[in-house]
Amino acid sequence: MVVGTWIESGATHGGITILSDGRFSSEWSATTYQGTWRIKNGMLVMTITNASGTNHPPVGSIQYGGIEEVSTYHLTIELDGRTTYLDRK
């Protein structure tokens, strides 16, 4: 259910596209990054393989986002102590 394009609720500056083949791409303000994803134990596990811009996770790093809600229209993830609310585009 996480596959799709998601934008941050109430924002126009970024989002994430999660593909069914295990890849993702993300763009936030002047930062873009790509990588691979999987779900393990209720966590969205993302490995960063490419990045550009400023303030992005280091290439090779792994991010763990706790999935708090996923539905047809909403995805809520807790990542690094910050809850992000996303809407399906």
Backbone as JSON Lines, residues from 0, in Angstrom:
{"i":0,"aa":"M","n":[0.8,-1.2,0.0],"ca":[0.0,0.0,0.0],"c":[0.85,1.27,0.0]}
{"i":1,"aa":"V","n":[2.13,1.17,0.29],"ca":[2.98,2.37,0.31],"c":[3.42,2.79,-1.08]}
{"i":2,"aa":"V","n":[3.24,1.93,-2.08],"ca":[3.66,2.25,-3.44],"c":[2.82,3.42,-3.96]}
{"i":3,"aa":"G","n":[3.5,4.41,-4.51],"ca":[2.82,5.56,-5.08],"c":[3.64,6.82,-4.91]}
{"i":4,"aa":"T","n":[3.06,7.94,-5.28],"ca":[3.71,9.24,-5.11],"c":[3.01,9.95,-3.97]}
{"i":5,"aa":"W","n":[3.81,10.42,-3.02],"ca":[3.3,11.03,-1.79],"c":[3.89,12.43,-1.66]}
{"i":6,"aa":"I","n":[3.06,13.39,-1.25],"ca":[3.54,14.74,-0.99],"c":[3.24,15.09,0.47]}
{"i":7,"aa":"E","n":[4.09,15.91,1.04],"ca":[3.89,16.29,2.44],"c":[2.6,17.09,2.58]}
{"i":8,"aa":"S","n":[1.79,16.72,3.55],"ca":[0.5,17.37,3.77],"c":[0.69,18.86,3.97]}
{"i":9,"aa":"G","n":[-0.05,19.66,3.23],"ca":[-0.01,21.1,3.38],"c":[1.21,21.77,2.78]}
{"i":10,"aa":"A","n":[2.05,21.03,2.11],"ca":[3.28,21.6,1.55],"c":[3.3,21.43,0.04]}
{"i":11,"aa":"T","n":[4.11,22.22,-0.61],"ca":[4.25,22.1,-2.06],"c":[5.7,21.89,-2.47]}
{"i":12,"aa":"H","n":[6.57,21.7,-1.49],"ca":[7.99,21.67,-1.8],"c":[8.62,20.28,-1.85]}
{"i":13,"aa":"G","n":[7.85,19.22,-1.73],"ca":[8.54,17.95,-1.81],"c":[7.66,16.75,-1.6]}
{"i":14,"aa":"G","n":[8.28,15.61,-1.85],"ca":[7.58,14.36,-1.68],"c":[8.48,13.19,-2.02]}
{"i":15,"aa":"I","n":[7.86,12.03,-2.06],"ca":[8.58,10.8,-2.32],"c":[7.75,9.93,-3.24]}
{"i":16,"aa":"T","n":[8.43,9.29,-4.19],"ca":[7.79,8.31,-5.06],"c":[8.37,6.95,-4.71]}
{"i":17,"aa":"I","n":[7.5,6.04,-4.32],"ca":[7.89,4.68,-3.94],"c":[7.41,3.74,-5.03]}
{"i":18,"aa":"L","n":[8.33,3.07,-5.69],"ca":[8.02,2.19,-6.81],"c":[7.88,0.74,-6.36]}
{"i":19,"aa":"S","n":[7.08,-0.01,-7.08],"ca":[6.82,-1.41,-6.72],"c":[8.05,-2.31,-6.91]}
{"i":20,"aa":"D","n":[9.04,-1.85,-7.66],"ca":[10.24,-2.67,-7.89],"c":[11.3,-2.51,-6.8]}
{"i":21,"aa":"G","n":[10.96,-1.79,-5.71],"ca":[11.89,-1.65,-4.6],"c":[12.76,-0.41,-4.66]}
{"i":22,"aa":"R","n":[12.49,0.49,-5.58],"ca":[13.24,1.74,-5.66],"c":[12.37,2.9,-5.19]}
{"i":23,"aa":"F","n":[13.02,3.99,-4.8],"ca":[12.29,5.21,-4.46],"c":[13.11,6.41,-4.9]}
{"i":24,"aa":"S","n":[12.41,7.54,-5.05],"ca":[13.09,8.82,-5.29],"c":[12.37,9.86,-4.46]}
{"i":25,"aa":"S","n":[13.14,10.8,-3.96],"ca":[12.59,11.8,-3.07],"c":[13.13,13.17,-3.43]}
{"i":26,"aa":"E","n":[12.27,14.17,-3.34],"ca":[12.7,15.55,-3.6],"c":[12.09,16.45,-2.54]}
{"i":27,"aa":"W","n":[12.96,17.19,-1.85],"ca":[12.54,18.11,-0.79],"c":[13.3,19.41,-1.0]}
{"i":28,"aa":"S","n":[12.61,20.48,-1.31],"ca":[13.23,21.79,-1.56],"c":[14.33,21.63,-2.6]}
{"i":29,"aa":"A","n":[15.59,21.9,-2.25],"ca":[16.7,21.82,-3.2],"c":[17.48,20.52,-3.07]}
{"i":30,"aa":"T","n":[16.86,19.48,-2.52],"ca":[17.54,18.22,-2.28],"c":[16.8,17.08,-2.97]}
{"i":31,"aa":"T","n":[17.55,16.23,-3.63],"ca":[16.97,15.01,-4.19],"c":[17.83,13.83,-3.78]}
{"i":32,"aa":"Y","n":[17.19,12.7,-3.58],"ca":[17.93,11.47,-3.34],"c":[17.1,10.27,-3.76]}
{"i":33,"aa":"Q","n":[17.81,9.21,-4.09],"ca":[17.2,7.98,-4.55],"c":[17.78,6.81,-3.79]}
{"i":34,"aa":"G","n":[17.09,5.68,-3.9],"ca":[17.61,4.49,-3.27],"c":[16.65,3.32,-3.4]}
{"i":35,"aa":"T","n":[16.82,2.39,-2.49],"ca":[15.97,1.2,-2.45],"c":[15.19,1.19,-1.15]}
{"i":36,"aa":"W","n":[14.07,0.47,-1.15],"ca":[13.23,0.42,0.04],"c":[12.7,-0.99,0.25]}
{"i":37,"aa":"R","n":[12.3,-1.25,1.48],"ca":[11.6,-2.48,1.85],"c":[10.88,-2.21,3.16]}
{"i":38,"aa":"I","n":[9.97,-3.06,3.5],"ca":[9.28,-2.95,4.78],"c":[9.7,-4.13,5.63]}
{"i":39,"aa":"K","n":[10.12,-3.83,6.86],"ca":[10.55,-4.86,7.8],"c":[10.06,-4.48,9.19]}
{"i":40,"aa":"N","n":[9.29,-5.36,9.8],"ca":[8.78,-5.16,11.17],"c":[8.07,-3.82,11.34]}
{"i":41,"aa":"G","n":[7.23,-3.45,10.37],"ca":[6.48,-2.21,10.47],"c":[7.29,-0.96,10.2]}
{"i":42,"aa":"M","n":[8.5,-1.13,9.7],"ca":[9.37,0.0,9.4],"c":[9.6,0.09,7.89]}
{"i":43,"aa":"L","n":[9.61,1.31,7.37],"ca":[10.02,1.55,6.0],"c":[11.53,1.74,6.04]}
{"i":44,"aa":"V","n":[12.25,0.8,5.47],"ca":[13.71,0.8,5.5],"c":[14.2,1.3,4.14]}
{"i":45,"aa":"M","n":[14.89,2.44,4.14],"ca":[15.36,3.06,2.9],"c":[16.88,3.17,2.89]}
{"i":46,"aa":"T","n":[17.5,2.65,1.84],"ca":[18.95,2.74,1.67],"c":[19.22,3.79,0.59]}
{"i":47,"aa":"I","n":[19.99,4.8,0.94],"ca":[20.28,5.9,0.02],"c":[21.41,5.48,-0.92]}
{"i":48,"aa":"T","n":[21.15,5.56,-2.25],"ca":[22.16,5.16,-3.24],"c":[22.67,6.33,-4.07]}
{"i":49,"aa":"N","n":[21.96,7.45,-4.07],"ca":[22.35,8.6,-4.86],"c":[21.72,9.85,-4.23]}
{"i":50,"aa":"A","n":[22.45,10.94,-4.22],"ca":[21.89,12.17,-3.61],"c":[22.55,13.4,-4.21]}
{"i":51,"aa":"S","n":[21.78,14.5,-4.24],"ca":[22.34,15.78,-4.68],"c":[21.63,16.89,-3.93]}
{"i":52,"aa":"G","n":[22.26,18.05,-3.93],"ca":[21.7,19.18,-3.22],"c":[22.29,19.29,-1.83]}
{"i":53,"aa":"T","n":[21.53,19.92,-0.95],"ca":[22.0,20.13,0.41],"c":[21.1,19.41,1.4]}
{"i":54,"aa":"N","n":[21.64,19.13,2.55],"ca":[20.86,18.58,3.66],"c":[20.17,17.25,3.33]}
{"i":55,"aa":"H","n":[20.9,16.34,2.71],"ca":[20.35,15.03,2.4],"c":[21.07,13.97,3.22]}
{"i":56,"aa":"P","n":[20.46,12.8,3.36],"ca":[21.14,11.71,4.06],"c":[22.39,11.3,3.26]}
{"i":57,"aa":"P","n":[23.43,10.86,3.93],"ca":[24.64,10.43,3.22],"c":[24.36,9.21,2.34]}
{"i":58,"aa":"V","n":[24.99,9.17,1.17],"ca":[24.89,8.01,0.3],"c":[25.43,6.8,1.06]}
{"i":59,"aa":"G","n":[24.7,5.7,1.0],"ca":[25.07,4.49,1.71],"c":[24.39,4.36,3.06]}
{"i":60,"aa":"S","n":[23.78,5.44,3.54],"ca":[23.11,5.37,4.84],"c":[21.77,4.65,4.71]}
{"i":61,"aa":"I","n":[21.3,4.15,5.83],"ca":[20.01,3.47,5.89],"c":[19.13,4.24,6.86]}
{"i":62,"aa":"Q","n":[17.93,4.57,6.4],"ca":[16.96,5.27,7.24],"c":[15.83,4.32,7.59]}
{"i":63,"aa":"Y","n":[15.39,4.41,8.83],"ca":[14.3,3.57,9.32],"c":[13.14,4.47,9.7]}
{"i":64,"aa":"G","n":[12.03,4.35,8.98],"ca":[10.85,5.15,9.26],"c":[9.73,4.27,9.78]}
{"i":65,"aa":"G","n":[9.29,4.55,10.98],"ca":[8.19,3.79,11.56],"c":[6.89,4.17,10.87]}
{"i":66,"aa":"I","n":[6.2,3.19,10.32],"ca":[4.93,3.46,9.65],"c":[3.85,3.55,10.7]}
{"i":67,"aa":"E","n":[3.31,4.74,10.89],"ca":[2.26,4.96,11.88],"c":[0.88,4.8,11.26]}
{"i":68,"aa":"E","n":[0.75,5.15,9.98],"ca":[-0.53,4.99,9.27],"c":[-0.25,4.83,7.79]}
{"i":69,"aa":"V","n":[-0.96,3.93,7.17],"ca":[-0.94,3.83,5.71],"c":[-2.35,3.47,5.26]}
{"i":70,"aa":"S","n":[-2.87,4.27,4.33],"ca":[-4.2,4.03,3.78],"c":[-4.17,4.43,2.32]}
{"i":71,"aa":"T","n":[-5.3,4.38,1.69],"ca":[-5.38,4.75,0.28],"c":[-4.87,6.16,0.03]}
{"i":72,"aa":"Y","n":[-5.13,7.06,0.97],"ca":[-4.82,8.47,0.74],"c":[-3.77,9.07,1.67]}
{"i":73,"aa":"H","n":[-3.39,8.37,2.74],"ca":[-2.47,8.95,3.73],"c":[-1.37,7.97,4.12]}
{"i":74,"aa":"L","n":[-0.19,8.54,4.34],"ca":[0.96,7.79,4.84],"c":[1.6,8.65,5.92]}
{"i":75,"aa":"T","n":[1.72,8.1,7.11],"ca":[2.35,8.82,8.22],"c":[3.56,8.01,8.66]}
{"i":76,"aa":"I","n":[4.73,8.68,8.67],"ca":[5.99,8.02,9.01],"c":[6.7,8.81,10.1]}
{"i":77,"aa":"E","n":[7.25,8.11,11.09],"ca":[8.09,8.73,12.11],"c":[9.53,8.41,11.74]}
{"i":78,"aa":"L","n":[10.32,9.43,11.5],"ca":[11.71,9.27,11.07],"c":[12.58,10.26,11.83]}
{"i":79,"aa":"D","n":[13.56,9.76,12.52],"ca":[14.49,10.61,13.28],"c":[13.75,11.52,14.27]}
{"i":80,"aa":"G","n":[12.73,10.99,14.92],"ca":[12.0,11.76,15.93],"c":[11.0,12.76,15.37]}
{"i":81,"aa":"R","n":[10.83,12.75,14.06],"ca":[9.91,13.7,13.4],"c":[8.82,12.92,12.7]}
{"i":82,"aa":"T","n":[7.58,13.29,12.94],"ca":[6.46,12.64,12.24],"c":[6.17,13.42,10.98]}
{"i":83,"aa":"T","n":[6.11,12.71,9.85],"ca":[5.81,13.31,8.56],"c":[4.49,12.76,8.05]}
{"i":84,"aa":"Y","n":[3.59,13.67,7.71],"ca":[2.28,13.33,7.2],"c":[2.28,13.53,5.69]}
{"i":85,"aa":"L","n":[1.98,12.47,4.95],"ca":[2.01,12.53,3.5],"c":[0.64,12.19,2.92]}
{"i":86,"aa":"D","n":[0.32,12.81,1.8],"ca":[-0.92,12.55,1.08],"c":[-0.58,11.98,-0.28]}
{"i":87,"aa":"R","n":[-1.38,11.01,-0.73],"ca":[-1.15,10.44,-2.06],"c":[-1.43,11.5,-3.12]}
{"i":88,"aa":"K","n":[-0.55,11.59,-4.07],"ca":[-0.68,12.59,-5.14],"c":[-1.56,12.02,-6.22]}
